[in-house]
Amino acid sequence: MPGRKGPQHPPPSGAEEPGEKRPKFHLNIRTLTDDMLDKFASIRIPGSKKERPPLSNLKTAFATNDCSSEMMENIPKPLSENEVLKLFEKMMEDMNLNEDKKAPLREKDFSIKKEMVMQYINTASKTGSLKSRRQISPQEFIHELKMGSADDIVTCLESLRVSLTSNPVSWVESFGHEGLGLLLDILEKLISAKIQEKIVKKKQHKVIQCLKALMNTQYGLERIMSEERSLSLLAKAIDPKYPSMMTDVVKLLSAVCIVGEESILEEVLEALTSAGEERNVDRFSSIVEGLRHDSAQLQVACMQLINALVTSPDDLDFRLHIRNEFMRCGLKEILPNLKCLKNDGLDIQLKVFDEHKEEDLLELSHRLEEIRAELEYPFVLKLLTYVKLLLNPKQTNFTLQDTKLLKPFLYKQYKAKPL
């Protein structure tokens, strides 16, 4: 399988050209993925929000001389303008700021940039990797994951999750490709064991939470999307019996569908197909089953993934096919009940689903108008009936309202009497 491309970045917004195809998904990505793709707004101090549990197999103290030498190296010294600007860029990278947030900072006066850099250096020397408290390095986590102690793996993964969340991007990059590979190795072993014990599922969830924390950075997102087995393992981890874990899994898959190129969508669908075949069920059945659960968070997350899958393809026929497959899996019966629930997040997702369904119907009607000169009227009527069945497979009647789509065609081509 060829290597995956990283996430695609949308072109700058501007005036819409005539005939330009509007984006298939109009919600901000944050709405779709909740806290999944939130960016760091500032340098977070490790352990400031939640204390990391200790790792029993890791050493517990720095060598005094090493710590002292590092402190000496980080004492602020006179910096040239070029050095200040380089450190300024590194500071913004460690803060995990996107380009939109970097732009106004780059426009500030040099004196302000220098002051921010000095604060950044001072913060790093007092907290960060130079704290007098114990700071676990990425390499130590990698060593612990390689050891694979079954007794302490939950504690290790929880500590890793906090570190991935609270440390700057440079720390995440040090954990990097090797660390991600080890996390996927653990997840693969847990899934392959096919043991339904709660402790096993808890370990799976801890790994997925680490992947979620890793995806909170652009670097981590690209790393996960480049790993061929990551999507397959996530698809196999979907389990409505464990709603909290499933909520995190479908959020991850939603994020990948939205920020990735269309080739990524095909790989997500392939992963869902393989997972369904392994369980001997329809590939979308687990997602639809999640909508039946009492967990509101899981319901919202499942509708997010459905919208991401249905609206991402550029091809109209592909979108119709995926939507119709979800309908056949039971979505048609569930939708009326979901619309009766009072949940703002769910209402947004249901509205998106309905709006895009109507847009696709309109696009289909335009397609019929474009080929009307090549078709005979009876065939057009049958074709429109078929189109309606695609969008609503259980409705077989053809109403007078539907024929209004044919009026321009009938009047101009056949001079037929009004319907």
PyMOL commands that set and color helices and strands:
alter all, ss='L'
color gray80, all
select helices_A, chain A and resi 29-37+64-73+81-94+99-106+110-126+128-130+138-147+153-166+169-193+198-214+218-226+228-236+243-259+262-279+285-291+296-311+316-340+344-370+372-374+377-391+401-414
alter helices_A, ss='H'
color red, helices_A
deselect
rebuild
show_as cartoon
